[in-house]
Each structure stands twice: as structure tokens, then as C-alpha cells.
Amino acid sequence: MGPKLKTINAIRLGLVRGWIEFQVYYLRDLQGLVGTIVLAFLMVGVLWFERAANVGGVSLALVTLPGLLAMLIANEGFSDVARFLSAHREDGTLLRAKAIPQGMLGYLLARVVVTILATIFTLTLVVVPGLFIIPGVAAFDGARLLTFIGVLLLGLLATAPLGAVIGAVVKNSGAGFELTFFPLVILVAISGIFYPLRALPVWVQWIAQVFPVYWIGLGLRSVFSPTAAALELGGSFRPLTTFLVLAAWAVIGLLLAPRTLRRMVRRTSGDEMEAGRRRFMR
């Protein structure tokens, strides 16, 4: 089989594997599925109680919804990728993928497919009920829909490779969760995705604008509450800057992640894999 056919086969297997893993981890895992549905139900409940309140003439639920979606996108792209990748390093999945021609390409593609499908699945559980309970959500036009899709994809591209870097660096899945979850909580707290960023000190505003979480939330607010631009810094949603910052983070992550993964796999021995597998089984 030539190199081109090997690559095509790896892409095909990666797509198939991603679909299978999504079903296994998100649809057939009853405990995880119930947890996802309960979390979505709680978010919808918050939106239900906020639907009649107003902030600057805009429904409070319309202001909260983009924040919830931004948090979900960042969590799927950052924390979940790191958690799965560190677990797969620990149980030897990555080392086995390396032994297959173009196996790492197929593995990474599968992770992309799983992340995208899981994010769409989770967001659907929140957005679809929101269409019926939040005034103005259903008034989507083509431009806003394209913006939503663009922010979703760029948000995942900006966060998932960074999660892959963390997952490749840490030694076990527990550390992978800790090194992504707690920083994500801090970023969510300072990024103004649930309240105007200008309410925070100026130095915190500058820090928040360095990271992608703020820009994901800003892009989504431009979709769901386009009349609330006056609440943003400078009174604008800054669509071009949002695109450039998220694209820059995506490029940085996509440059770092493959190199980090290759280096990690080269340094992983069979003994380390066996020790990790035993820890994983315990």
C-alpha cells in the first residue's frame, strides 16, 4: 500500500473510530449520558427563570445563554480532550496507535470527530429548549447562523489542541483533569462570559482578552444578543478581532500539539505503558 493510500485509509479509519467512540463515551455510557442530560436540564432551568428579567432592554436569559455555551465549548475542547488523551496515554492506546502506519493521524482525527460531535450534542440539549422558552432565540438569520458555526469551530480549534498538549505532557489522567479544569474555572470567572467584562479591574480585562474563552463568549453574544453591544468593551462585538484571536490560538495549538504528541510517544516505553495500564485499571 502506497503512502497516499495509507493516509486515505488512516483518515477513513479515524472518521469511523471517532463516530464509534462518540457513541461509546457519550450515547451508550448511561452514567455519562445521564450526567450530560442533567447538566443541560439545570442550564435550561436557569434560562427559564431568567427569561422574564431584562438587562439593558435585553432578556437576561439571552445574555446568560452565550456564556453557558461558551463554557461548554471550552470544556469540551480543553478539559475533555486533555482528560481523554492522558487516559489513552496511560492505558497504552497512543503507543498502539503509533505502531500502526499513519496510526497517530487516525487517532488525532478521531479525537477531532469526537470533540465536535460531543460539543454539538451537548449544545443541542441546551439550545433547542431555548428556542421555545427564550424570547428572540428563534429569530436567527443566515448571517447569525454562520457566525455561530464559525465561533463554534474556531472555539474548538483554539482550545482542543491546547488540551491535547496538556494531555500529552502529564503522566496520568487525574493530573490531566486537574491541569485543565481548575485553570478553565479561573478563565471562565475572569472572562466576563456571565457578566460584562468592564465590571472587572482593567488589568483583569487585559488578561482575559489574551485567552480564547473571552472571545468565544463575545462571538456567541453577537449571535444571541446582537442588540446588547453597548454592554461590551468599546461598545462593539469586534467580530474581526474575535476571528483573528481565535485563529491565532488555533494556529499555535495546531503547531504545538502534533510535535508534543510525537515527542511524548517516542519517550513512552513498554514498561511505562504497563505501569500506566495497571494504575488505570485500579
C-alpha positions, -999 to +999 in steps of 0.1 A: +000+000+000+015+034-010+018+064+013-012+081-003-034+051+002-022+047+038-031+083+045-065+079+030-071+047+049-060+064+082-084+093+075-113+068+069-104+048+100-101+080+120-136+091+110-151+057+118-133+055+151-144+090+161-181+081+154-177+048+174-160+065+203-187+092+204-214+065+207-195+046+233-185+075+255-215+098+251-245+078+239-241+043+253-224+052+286-256+055+307-239+073+336-222+098+314-253+103+293-275+110+324-249+134+337-249+153+304-287+155+303-290+166+340-264+193+334-283+205+303-316+204+323-301+226+350-288+251+325-322+252+308-338+257+342-316+287+348-326+302+315-363+295+323-362+315+355-342+344+338-364+347+307-386+375+321-358+396+335-341+423+314-306+438+313-303+470+292-335+461+274-323+425+266-337+394+282-313+382+309-316+346+295-303+359+262-272+373+280-267+341+300-271+316+271-240+326+253-220+323+285-233+288+291-225+277+255-190+293+257-183+274+289-194+241+273-173+247+242-142+255+262-148+225+285-152+200+256-122+215+237-099+219+266-106+197+296-122+167+279-095+164+252-068+166+279-086+140+300-091+115+272-057+119+258-039+115+291-060+084+298-052+070+264-015+076+271-019+058+304-036+027+291-013+024+260-038+034+233-014+061+220+015+037+219-006+011+200-017+038+176+020+047+169+027+011+159+001+013+130+010+030+098-004+066+100-020+055+133-014+088+150-031+107+122-061+084+125-061+088+163-060+126+162-087+127+136-109+105+158-104+129+187-114+158+165-146+140+154-155+130+190-149+166+202-171+181+175-199+156+179-199+158+217-200+196+216-228+197+191-247+171+211-243+190+244-251+224+228-282+210+212-296+199+246-294+235+257-302+255+225-332+235+213-352+241+245-340+277+245-358+282+212-391+277+229-385+295+263-362+324+255-377+354+235-356+362+205-335+330+202-356+316+173-351+348+153-319+335+136-310+347+102-283+333+078-256+357+089-260+349+126-262+311+119-229+313+100-213+333+128-225+307+153-209+279+133-177+299+128-173+306+165-181+270+174-155+256+151-129+282+158-135+279+195-129+242+194-098+247+172-085+273+197-089+251+228-087+214+217-050+215+206-041+231+239-060+204+257-040+178+237-007+194+247-017+192+284-029+156+279+004+147+263+026+163+289+010+149+321+017+114+334-019+103+343-055+111+336-061+126+370-034+152+365-047+159+330-081+168+345-067+190+373-043+209+350-072+219+327-103+220+349-091+245+375-075+269+350-107+267+330-127+277+360-105+307+366-107+317+329-145+314+330-146+336+361-124+364+347-136+363+310-169+381+316-190+354+299-217+357+325-214+394+332-199+425+315-161+423+315-159+460+321-171+454+356-137+439+365-105+458+370-087+469+339-057+446+345-080+416+347-097+427+315-064+427+297-055+392+310-090+378+300-086+392+264-054+372+259-072+338+262-098+323+238-126+318+264-134+356+264-136+357+226-157+326+223-182+342+247-180+375+228-187+359+194-217+340+208-231+371+224-230+388+190-252+359+178-278+356+205-279+392+218-268+414+189-286+445+204-265+444+236-233+456+220-233+486+244-225+463+273-192+452+257-158+468+259-157+497+234-194+492+227-188+467+200-186+429+195-154+433+174-160+404+150-127+408+131-107+408+163-126+378+176-118+358+144-081+368+145-076+359+181-093+326+179-075+318+146-042+327+162-048+304+192-058+276+167-026+280+148-005+280+179-022+249+192-021+230+159+017+237+157+024+226+192+001+196+196+015+172+169+051+179+180+042+174+216+024+141+209+052+128+187+077+136+214+056+120+241+050+088+222+087+085+214+096+088+251+069+063+263+083+028+268+065-005+271+073-006+309+058+028+314+027+018+294+023-014+315+027+006+348+001+032+335-023+004+325-022-011+360-028+023+375-056+029+351-072-005+359-070+002+396 
